[in-house]
């Protein structure tokens, strides 16, 4: 199987051009290639396929083989791939996902995509659509008991379910490997959940660490970063335009008041091309 290793601020995936390749049993392939000792090493597998309604279709699998509807860092890399590898010559592209079609504006430098701005669409706040078990039209600053401790969460879906938790101290000392799985598999989340742990620095800046369902802690999460800014605005903690510091780098997020869409801007990078023998 021919592949390309790419990352968006450290959130790395194995990308396969399914205009040319056929991948049988992608769930098992994702687990194999994600292994950092016996495979390639990644947070998952992303297949780039033809689409009848967009420039391409993005099919995504987590490191544990589970399917995911959307990935903010991944979709920037998909857009970079189809431009850099000649599948399109447009600087504005549409990518179809299981969470809908996303419009992306590309920034080109020396003939290659340097960064991309993704229209991530409207945030989903209704609990039954996130999904999360709870009452009301939205869950903002909602108490939840996890491993004997009460936390406050705000629940948002940006194509994937997210629980955003605000901390009173910086996230760098957080024991995320201990608490992350407890949130991910909590009974209030019927489809498991991605959890963002946030520390607000000022009205336009925050630090963030992410525990992704099926992958564990990742260096960045595009949908999670968008969800975190939505949550911080709903809680009155930041403005709508926020620079988010993650382990792998920075993302610029704007929750536009005019159209209620969330826009994410960040880099996309190619690491290497390769070929791997599948078991």
C-alpha positions, -999 to +999 in steps of 0.1 A: +000+000+000+014+034-010+008+061+015+018+096+026+025+105+062+011+140+070+004+161+101-014+192+113+006+206+142+016+171+153-018+154+148-005+128+124-022+104+101-014+080+073-031+092+041-039+069+012-049+081-023-079+059-031-082+075-065-054+050-072-053+025-043-079+001-028-078-005+009-096-036+021-107-037+057-095-002+066-104-006+103-078-033+107-053-014+084-057+017+106-047-003+137-018-018+119-003+014+104-009+034+136+013+012+157+045+031+163+066+000+168+054-025+141+037-001+117+042+035+106+031+054+137+001+077+135-031+088+152-051+069+125-058+063+089-074+087+064-086+076+029-089+102+002-116+090-022-136+103-052-168+122-044-198+130-066-205+163-048-171+176-038-134+176-048-129+145-028-142+124+001-124+120+034-129+087+052-113+086+087-104+058+111-089+062+146-059+044+159-081+017+175-099+011+142-131+029+151-146+052+125-147+090+130-169+114+111-146+144+110-110+157+118-101+193+116-063+188+113-069+158+090-091+178+066-064+205+062-040+178+052-065+162+028-069+196+011-031+200+009-027+165-005-052+170-034-035+203-043+001+193-039-003+159-056-022+174-086-058+161-080-069+197-082-055+231-092-081+251-072-071+272-042-106+268-027-118+232-024-147+213-010-141+180+010-170+157+017-170+140+051-194+120+071-202+152+089-210+171+057-191+191+030-164+214+043-152+244+023-114+251+026-094+281+014-057+273+007-026+295+013+001+286-013+038+291-009+064+280-035+038+260-052+027+240-021-001+244+004+013+260+036-019+264+056-056+262+052-087+279+065-116+255+070-153+264+074-162+239+101-199+248+100-223+255+129-216+241+163-242+215+175-253+221+210-285+200+215-276+172+239-293+144+219-273+155+188-239+157+205-247+131+218-247+134+256-273+125+282-287+156+298-316+180+299-323+213+282-313+229+249-276+228+257-252+217+284-231+247+295-211+245+327-228+212+334-216+193+365-203+157+359-188+133+384-158+115+370-137+091+391-151+107+423-144+143+414-170+169+402-160+187+370-178+213+349-182+206+312-197+222+282-208+198+254-204+206+217-203+186+185-184+198+155-191+166+137-176+146+167-188+148+203-167+169+227-168+177+264-149+208+272-136+212+307-122+244+321-093+242+346-082+267+373-045+259+367-025+253+336-030+221+317+007+212+315+006+193+348-027+175+341-026+137+345-045+133+312-037+096+308-056+089+340-086+112+336-090+111+298-102+075+295-127+081+324-143+109+304-141+090+271-161+060+285-184+078+309-220+065+309-233+100+299-217+096+264-234+069+244-209+072+216-179+079+239-165+114+238-134+135+230-124+156+260-107+190+259-090+204+291-086+241+288-068+269+306-077+305+296-048+329+294-067+360+284-097+370+263-081+359+231-057+331+241-059+297+257-039+265+264-054+232+255-048+195+259-070+169+241-079+133+249-094+118+217-117+088+218-100+059+201-066+076+200-057+088+234-039+121+239-031+138+206-009+168+200-038+187+184-074+182+176-091+206+151-127+198+159-119+198+196-102+232+194-132+246+176-155+231+203-134+246+230-137+281+216-174+277+213-176+265+249-154+294+262-176+320+244-208+304+259-192+306+293-182+342+288-145+335+292-131+346+258-140+366+227-150+348+195-115+351+179-090+330+199-054+317+194-052+282+209-019+268+220-017+230+217+011+205+222+019+205+185+015+242+177-012+269+173-046+271+157-066+303+150-103+299+157-131+323+148-167+317+158-184+341+134-214+359+149-228+367+114-233+332+101-228+311+133-200+292+115-167+283+131-135+289+111-102+272+118-069+283+103-037+263+107-008+246+089-006+213+071+027+194+065+039+164+045+064+142+064+072+116+038+058+092+011+062+055+014+050+020+008+042-006+034+034-043+031+001-051+048-003-084+068 
